[in-house]
Amino acid sequence: MSVAASQVIAHRVTRMALAGGAPNARDRKEFTGMVVEKQVAFAQSWMNMFAEGVRLQQQLALSMWLPATSRQRSAQAKKAASRITAAGLAPIHRKAVANAKRLGRTKLR
C-alpha cells in the first residue's frame, strides 16, 4: 500500500503543480474525486472493523464454553487484533492500488 500511495501522491502533486491556479475540468474532477474517495474508503474501513469486531466478539462468547489456557486466549486476542486491522486496511489498500494503476496509465497533461 505504501508504494501505491506514494505513486498516487507523486502523480497528484505534480498534476496540481502543473494545473496552477486554473485547473481544467479533468483536473477538477480528479481533485474532487480524491477527497470523496478518501471519505468513502475510511467509512468502509470503519464499517469493516466494526463488523469484524462483532464477529470476533461472537466467537469469543462461544469460545468461553470451551476450556482454554491463558496462553490460548492471548493468542486468540492477538489474532483478533490482526484481523480487525486487516479488515480496516482492506478498502484503503484496494483504493490506493486501484488509483496507482489508473493514474499510471494517465498522462499528466
TIVO-2410 file (N, C-alpha, C; in nm, 3 decimals):
# residues 109
REC num residu      c1      c2      c3 atome chaine
REC   1      M   0.083  -0.118   0.000     N      A
REC   1      M   0.000   0.000   0.000    CA      A
REC   1      M   0.088   0.125   0.000     C      A
REC   2      S   0.200   0.121   0.070     N      A
REC   2      S   0.284   0.241   0.077    CA      A
REC   2      S   0.343   0.277  -0.060     C      A
REC   3      V   0.374   0.178  -0.140     N      A
REC   3      V   0.426   0.206  -0.274    CA      A
REC   3      V   0.317   0.268  -0.361     C      A
REC   4      A   0.198   0.209  -0.356     N      A
REC   4      A   0.087   0.262  -0.436    CA      A
REC   4      A   0.052   0.403  -0.392     C      A
REC   5      A   0.046   0.426  -0.261     N      A
REC   5      A   0.012   0.559  -0.211    CA      A
REC   5      A   0.116   0.663  -0.254     C      A
REC   6      S   0.244   0.627  -0.250     N      A
REC   6      S   0.348   0.722  -0.293    CA      A
REC   6      S   0.335   0.758  -0.440     C      A
REC   7      Q   0.302   0.658  -0.521     N      A
REC   7      Q   0.285   0.684  -0.664    CA      A
REC   7      Q   0.166   0.777  -0.689     C      A
REC   8      V   0.058   0.753  -0.618     N      A
REC   8      V  -0.062   0.836  -0.634    CA      A
REC   8      V  -0.033   0.979  -0.588     C      A
REC   9      I   0.033   0.993  -0.474     N      A
REC   9      I   0.066   1.126  -0.423    CA      A
REC   9      I   0.156   1.201  -0.521     C      A
REC  10      A   0.259   1.133  -0.571     N      A
REC  10      A   0.350   1.198  -0.666    CA      A
REC  10      A   0.276   1.244  -0.791     C      A
REC  11      H   0.189   1.160  -0.844     N      A
REC  11      H   0.113   1.196  -0.964    CA      A
REC  11      H   0.024   1.316  -0.937     C      A
REC  12      R  -0.048   1.311  -0.826     N      A
REC  12      R  -0.143   1.418  -0.797    CA      A
REC  12      R  -0.076   1.550  -0.762     C      A
REC  13      V   0.032   1.547  -0.690     N      A
REC  13      V   0.103   1.671  -0.657    CA      A
REC  13      V   0.161   1.734  -0.784     C      A
REC  14      T   0.215   1.650  -0.871     N      A
REC  14      T   0.266   1.700  -0.999    CA      A
REC  14      T   0.153   1.761  -1.080     C      A
REC  15      R   0.042   1.693  -1.080     N      A
REC  15      R  -0.074   1.742  -1.154    CA      A
REC  15      R  -0.122   1.876  -1.098     C      A
REC  16      M  -0.122   1.889  -0.965     N      A
REC  16      M  -0.162   2.017  -0.903    CA      A
REC  16      M  -0.065   2.129  -0.941     C      A
REC  17      A   0.063   2.096  -0.939     N      A
REC  17      A   0.164   2.197  -0.974    CA      A
REC  17      A   0.149   2.242  -1.119     C      A
REC  18      L   0.123   2.147  -1.208     N      A
REC  18      L   0.106   2.181  -1.349    CA      A
REC  18      L  -0.024   2.259  -1.374     C      A
REC  19      A  -0.127   2.229  -1.294     N      A
REC  19      A  -0.256   2.296  -1.312    CA      A
REC  19      A  -0.249   2.442  -1.269     C      A
REC  20      G  -0.167   2.471  -1.170     N      A
REC  20      G  -0.157   2.608  -1.123    CA      A
REC  20      G  -0.288   2.657  -1.063     C      A
REC  21      G  -0.318   2.784  -1.086     N      A
REC  21      G  -0.439   2.842  -1.029    CA      A
REC  21      G  -0.563   2.818  -1.110     C      A
REC  22      A  -0.549   2.761  -1.229     N      A
REC  22      A  -0.665   2.741  -1.316    CA      A
REC  22      A  -0.669   2.597  -1.367     C      A
REC  23      P  -0.711   2.501  -1.280     N      A
REC  23      P  -0.718   2.362  -1.326    CA      A
REC  23      P  -0.829   2.344  -1.429     C      A
REC  24      N  -0.804   2.258  -1.524     N      A
REC  24      N  -0.907   2.229  -1.626    CA      A
REC  24      N  -1.012   2.135  -1.567     C      A
REC  25      A  -1.113   2.100  -1.645     N      A
REC  25      A  -1.224   2.017  -1.597    CA      A
REC  25      A  -1.175   1.879  -1.552     C      A
REC  26      R  -1.081   1.823  -1.626     N      A
REC  26      R  -1.027   1.691  -1.591    CA      A
REC  26      R  -0.955   1.695  -1.457     C      A
REC  27      D  -0.877   1.802  -1.434     N      A
REC  27      D  -0.806   1.817  -1.307    CA      A
REC  27      D  -0.904   1.839  -1.193     C      A
REC  28      R  -1.004   1.923  -1.215     N      A
REC  28      R  -1.104   1.949  -1.110    CA      A
REC  28      R  -1.175   1.820  -1.071     C      A
REC  29      K  -1.207   1.737  -1.170     N      A
REC  29      K  -1.273   1.609  -1.143    CA      A
REC  29      K  -1.182   1.520  -1.058     C      A
REC  30      E  -1.055   1.514  -1.093     N      A
REC  30      E  -0.959   1.433  -1.018    CA      A
REC  30      E  -0.943   1.485  -0.875     C      A
REC  31      F  -0.930   1.617  -0.860     N      A
REC  31      F  -0.908   1.675  -0.727    CA      A
REC  31      F  -1.031   1.658  -0.638     C      A
REC  32      T  -1.149   1.671  -0.695     N      A
REC  32      T  -1.271   1.649  -0.617    CA      A
REC  32      T  -1.285   1.502  -0.581     C      A
REC  33      G  -1.256   1.417  -0.678     N      A
REC  33      G  -1.267   1.273  -0.655    CA      A
REC  33      G  -1.174   1.223  -0.547     C      A
REC  34      M  -1.056   1.283  -0.535     N      A
REC  34      M  -0.962   1.233  -0.434    CA      A
REC  34      M  -1.011   1.262  -0.293     C      A
REC  35      V  -1.092   1.365  -0.275     N      A
REC  35      V  -1.148   1.393  -0.143    CA      A
REC  35      V  -1.260   1.294  -0.114     C      A
REC  36      V  -1.349   1.276  -0.209     N      A
REC  36      V  -1.463   1.188  -0.190    CA      A
REC  36      V  -1.419   1.043  -0.171     C      A
REC  37      E  -1.320   0.999  -0.249     N      A
REC  37      E  -1.276   0.859  -0.238    CA      A
REC  37      E  -1.219   0.829  -0.101     C      A
REC  38      K  -1.152   0.927  -0.039     N      A
REC  38      K  -1.098   0.906   0.095    CA      A
REC  38      K  -1.211   0.892   0.197     C      A
REC  39      Q  -1.313   0.975   0.183     N      A
REC  39      Q  -1.427   0.966   0.275    CA      A
REC  39      Q  -1.494   0.830   0.263     C      A
REC  40      V  -1.514   0.784   0.142     N      A
REC  40      V  -1.579   0.654   0.119    CA      A
REC  40      V  -1.491   0.541   0.173     C      A
REC  41      A  -1.361   0.544   0.143     N      A
REC  41      A  -1.271   0.437   0.187    CA      A
REC  41      A  -1.263   0.431   0.339     C      A
REC  42      F  -1.258   0.547   0.406     N      A
REC  42      F  -1.249   0.545   0.552    CA      A
REC  42      F  -1.382   0.501   0.615     C      A
REC  43      A  -1.494   0.537   0.555     N      A
REC  43      A  -1.623   0.489   0.604    CA      A
REC  43      A  -1.631   0.337   0.590     C      A
REC  44      Q  -1.588   0.285   0.475     N      A
REC  44      Q  -1.586   0.140   0.455    CA      A
REC  44      Q  -1.491   0.074   0.555     C      A
REC  45      S  -1.379   0.138   0.580     N      A
REC  45      S  -1.282   0.086   0.674    CA      A
REC  45      S  -1.343   0.070   0.814     C      A
REC  46      W  -1.409   0.173   0.861     N      A
REC  46      W  -1.472   0.168   0.993    CA      A
REC  46      W  -1.582   0.063   0.998     C      A
REC  47      M  -1.661   0.053   0.892     N      A
REC  47      M  -1.767  -0.048   0.890    CA      A
REC  47      M  -1.708  -0.188   0.892     C      A
REC  48      N  -1.600  -0.209   0.816     N      A
REC  48      N  -1.534  -0.340   0.815    CA      A
REC  48      N  -1.479  -0.375   0.952     C      A
REC  49      M  -1.415  -0.278   1.018     N      A
REC  49      M  -1.358  -0.305   1.151    CA      A
REC  49      M  -1.469  -0.336   1.251     C      A
REC  50      F  -1.579  -0.262   1.243     N      A
REC  50      F  -1.691  -0.286   1.333    CA      A
REC  50      F  -1.748  -0.427   1.310     C      A
REC  51      A  -1.771  -0.461   1.185     N      A
REC  51      A  -1.828  -0.593   1.153    CA      A
REC  51      A  -1.735  -0.705   1.198     C      A
REC  52      E  -1.606  -0.688   1.174     N      A
REC  52      E  -1.509  -0.790   1.217    CA      A
REC  52      E  -1.506  -0.799   1.369     C      A
REC  53      G  -1.514  -0.686   1.436     N      A
REC  53      G  -1.518  -0.685   1.583    CA      A
REC  53      G  -1.639  -0.758   1.636     C      A
REC  54      V  -1.753  -0.737   1.574     N      A
REC  54      V  -1.876  -0.807   1.616    CA      A
REC  54      V  -1.860  -0.958   1.596     C      A
REC  55      R  -1.807  -0.997   1.480     N      A
REC  55      R  -1.785  -1.141   1.455    CA      A
REC  55      R  -1.692  -1.202   1.560     C      A
REC  56      L  -1.586  -1.129   1.591     N      A
REC  56      L  -1.489  -1.181   1.687    CA      A
REC  56      L  -1.547  -1.186   1.828     C      A
REC  57      Q  -1.631  -1.090   1.864     N      A
REC  57      Q  -1.697  -1.092   1.994    CA      A
REC  57      Q  -1.789  -1.214   2.005     C      A
REC  58      Q  -1.859  -1.245   1.897     N      A
REC  58      Q  -1.945  -1.364   1.897    CA      A
REC  58      Q  -1.862  -1.491   1.912     C      A
REC  59      Q  -1.750  -1.497   1.841     N      A
REC  59      Q  -1.662  -1.614   1.853    CA      A
REC  59      Q  -1.607  -1.625   1.994     C      A
REC  60      L  -1.570  -1.512   2.053     N      A
REC  60      L  -1.518  -1.511   2.190    CA      A
REC  60      L  -1.623  -1.562   2.287     C      A
REC  61      A  -1.745  -1.512   2.272     N      A
REC  61      A  -1.853  -1.555   2.362    CA      A
REC  61      A  -1.875  -1.705   2.351     C      A
REC  62      L  -1.874  -1.758   2.229     N      A
REC  62      L  -1.892  -1.902   2.210    CA      A
REC  62      L  -1.774  -1.982   2.265     C      A
REC  63      S  -1.654  -1.926   2.252     N      A
REC  63      S  -1.535  -1.999   2.297    CA      A
REC  63      S  -1.526  -2.006   2.449     C      A
REC  64      M  -1.599  -1.922   2.519     N      A
REC  64      M  -1.595  -1.924   2.665    CA      A
REC  64      M  -1.654  -2.054   2.719     C      A
REC  65      W  -1.730  -2.124   2.637     N      A
REC  65      W  -1.787  -2.252   2.679    CA      A
REC  65      W  -1.685  -2.364   2.668     C      A
REC  66      L  -1.575  -2.338   2.599     N      A
REC  66      L  -1.472  -2.440   2.581    CA      A
REC  66      L  -1.354  -2.413   2.673     C      A
REC  67      P  -1.291  -2.517   2.725     N      A
REC  67      P  -1.174  -2.494   2.811    CA      A
REC  67      P  -1.055  -2.444   2.727     C      A
REC  68      A  -0.980  -2.349   2.784     N      A
REC  68      A  -0.861  -2.297   2.716    CA      A
REC  68      A  -0.767  -2.238   2.820     C      A
REC  69      T  -0.639  -2.238   2.787     N      A
REC  69      T  -0.540  -2.179   2.877    CA      A
REC  69      T  -0.530  -2.030   2.850     C      A
REC  70      S  -0.466  -1.959   2.941     N      A
REC  70      S  -0.449  -1.815   2.922    CA      A
REC  70      S  -0.362  -1.787   2.799     C      A
REC  71      R  -0.269  -1.876   2.770     N      A
REC  71      R  -0.184  -1.861   2.651    CA      A
REC  71      R  -0.269  -1.871   2.524     C      A
REC  72      Q  -0.362  -1.963   2.522     N      A
REC  72      Q  -0.451  -1.978   2.407    CA      A
REC  72      Q  -0.540  -1.856   2.391     C      A
REC  73      R  -0.593  -1.804   2.503     N      A
REC  73      R  -0.677  -1.684   2.498    CA      A
REC  73      R  -0.596  -1.563   2.448     C      A
REC  74      S  -0.472  -1.554   2.493     N      A
REC  74      S  -0.385  -1.445   2.449    CA      A
REC  74      S  -0.358  -1.454   2.298     C      A
REC  75      A  -0.335  -1.573   2.249     N      A
REC  75      A  -0.312  -1.593   2.106    CA      A
REC  75      A  -0.438  -1.556   2.027     C      A
REC  76      Q  -0.554  -1.591   2.081     N      A
REC  76      Q  -0.680  -1.555   2.015    CA      A
REC  76      Q  -0.695  -1.403   2.008     C      A
REC  77      A  -0.660  -1.334   2.116     N      A
REC  77      A  -0.673  -1.188   2.119    CA      A
REC  77      A  -0.579  -1.122   2.018     C      A
REC  78      K  -0.457  -1.173   2.007     N      A
REC  78      K  -0.362  -1.118   1.910    CA      A
REC  78      K  -0.411  -1.139   1.767     C      A
REC  79      K  -0.464  -1.258   1.743     N      A
REC  79      K  -0.517  -1.289   1.610    CA      A
REC  79      K  -0.637  -1.199   1.578     C      A
REC  80      A  -0.719  -1.174   1.679     N      A
REC  80      A  -0.837  -1.089   1.660    CA      A
REC  80      A  -0.795  -0.947   1.625     C      A
REC  81      A  -0.696  -0.895   1.694     N      A
REC  81      A  -0.649  -0.759   1.665    CA      A
REC  81      A  -0.595  -0.749   1.523     C      A
REC  82      S  -0.524  -0.850   1.480     N      A
REC  82      S  -0.470  -0.851   1.343    CA      A
REC  82      S  -0.582  -0.856   1.240     C      A
REC  83      R  -0.685  -0.937   1.268     N      A
REC  83      R  -0.796  -0.948   1.173    CA      A
REC  83      R  -0.874  -0.817   1.163     C      A
REC  84      I  -0.893  -0.750   1.275     N      A
REC  84      I  -0.964  -0.621   1.274    CA      A
REC  84      I  -0.883  -0.518   1.196     C      A
REC  85      T  -0.753  -0.514   1.220     N      A
REC  85      T  -0.667  -0.421   1.147    CA      A
REC  85      T  -0.668  -0.449   0.997     C      A
REC  86      A  -0.657  -0.575   0.961     N      A
REC  86      A  -0.659  -0.613   0.819    CA      A
REC  86      A  -0.792  -0.575   0.754     C      A
REC  87      A  -0.901  -0.596   0.826     N      A
REC  87      A  -1.033  -0.560   0.773    CA      A
REC  87      A  -1.044  -0.410   0.751     C      A
REC  88      G  -0.984  -0.333   0.841     N      A
REC  88      G  -0.988  -0.188   0.828    CA      A
REC  88      G  -0.901  -0.134   0.716     C      A
REC  89      L  -0.789  -0.198   0.694     N      A
REC  89      L  -0.697  -0.150   0.590    CA      A
REC  89      L  -0.737  -0.194   0.449     C      A
REC  90      A  -0.817  -0.298   0.438     N      A
REC  90      A  -0.851  -0.354   0.307    CA      A
REC  90      A  -0.910  -0.252   0.209     C      A
REC  91      P  -1.013  -0.172   0.248     N      A
REC  91      P  -1.068  -0.078   0.149    CA      A
REC  91      P  -0.970   0.033   0.112     C      A
REC  92      I  -0.888   0.074   0.206     N      A
REC  92      I  -0.790   0.180   0.179    CA      A
REC  92      I  -0.683   0.126   0.085     C      A
REC  93      H  -0.637   0.006   0.111     N      A
REC  93      H  -0.538  -0.059   0.024    CA      A
REC  93      H  -0.593  -0.077  -0.117     C      A
REC  94      R  -0.715  -0.126  -0.125     N      A
REC  94      R  -0.778  -0.151  -0.255    CA      A
REC  94      R  -0.786  -0.022  -0.336     C      A
REC  95      K  -0.825   0.089  -0.272     N      A
REC  95      K  -0.839   0.216  -0.343    CA      A
REC  95      K  -0.702   0.271  -0.384     C      A
REC  96      A  -0.604   0.261  -0.296     N      A
REC  96      A  -0.469   0.311  -0.329    CA      A
REC  96      A  -0.411   0.236  -0.448     C      A
REC  97      V  -0.425   0.105  -0.449     N      A
REC  97      V  -0.371   0.025  -0.560    CA      A
REC  97      V  -0.446   0.056  -0.689     C      A
REC  98      A  -0.579   0.067  -0.680     N      A
REC  98      A  -0.659   0.099  -0.800    CA      A
REC  98      A  -0.620   0.236  -0.855     C      A
REC  99      N  -0.600   0.334  -0.768     N      A
REC  99      N  -0.559   0.467  -0.812    CA      A
REC  99      N  -0.421   0.465  -0.876     C      A
REC 100      A  -0.329   0.391  -0.816     N      A
REC 100      A  -0.194   0.383  -0.872    CA      A
REC 100      A  -0.198   0.325  -1.014     C      A
REC 101      K  -0.278   0.221  -1.033     N      A
REC 101      K  -0.290   0.162  -1.167    CA      A
REC 101      K  -0.354   0.260  -1.265     C      A
REC 102      R  -0.463   0.323  -1.221     N      A
REC 102      R  -0.535   0.416  -1.310    CA      A
REC 102      R  -0.448   0.537  -1.343     C      A
REC 103      L  -0.386   0.597  -1.244     N      A
REC 103      L  -0.305   0.717  -1.268    CA      A
REC 103      L  -0.176   0.684  -1.341     C      A
REC 104      G  -0.128   0.562  -1.328     N      A
REC 104      G  -0.009   0.520  -1.402    CA      A
REC 104      G  -0.033   0.517  -1.553     C      A
REC 105      R  -0.158   0.498  -1.591     N      A
REC 105      R  -0.194   0.497  -1.734    CA      A
REC 105      R  -0.235   0.636  -1.784     C      A
REC 106      T  -0.250   0.731  -1.693     N      A
REC 106      T  -0.300   0.864  -1.726    CA      A
REC 106      T  -0.185   0.961  -1.749     C      A
REC 107      K  -0.192   1.035  -1.857     N      A
REC 107      K  -0.091   1.137  -1.883    CA      A
REC 107      K  -0.121   1.258  -1.795     C      A
REC 108      L  -0.015   1.327  -1.756     N      A
REC 108      L  -0.033   1.444  -1.671    CA      A
REC 108      L  -0.100   1.559  -1.744     C      A
REC 109      R  -0.076   1.571  -1.868     N      A
REC 109      R  -0.138   1.678  -1.948    CA      A
REC 109      R  -0.196   1.625  -2.074     C      A
***
